[in-house]
Amino acid sequence: QVQLVESGGGLVQPGGSLRLSCATSGLIFGNYDLAWYRQGPGNTRELIASISRGRNTDYPDSVQGRFTISRDNNKNAVYLQMNDLKPEDSAVYYCNARLTTKRDYWGQGTQVTVSS
């Protein structure tokens, strides 16, 4: 059974930092492309960071330079370092592991709230 479990969310002031973690099990981790998505109230889920099996990374302009995705294939985990957080970054953050359209797995999400 594949499981993805996010942690590290919480309340942070604008300009602060958080590091999200996603622990995985039940899959051959090194074969998967990984990503972080977020979904704010009333919004669709959006892709905010991705890292391929070959460790190529990609970010949308909204988080470029502030967020960094990384993976540890020894620990079967993916991380999201978020710096200079803004109120508009408040959302539920989800990790995703994808090999094919049928092997596409999600965590349960972790809440990030940026507020003073």
Buried (B, 14 or more C-beta within 10 A) or exposed (E): EEEBBBEBBEEBEEEBEBEBBBBBEEBEBEEBBBBBBBBBEEEEBEEBBBBEBEEEBEBEEEBEEBBBBBBEBEEBBBBBBBBEBBEEBBBBBBBBBBBEEEEEBBBEBBEBBBEE
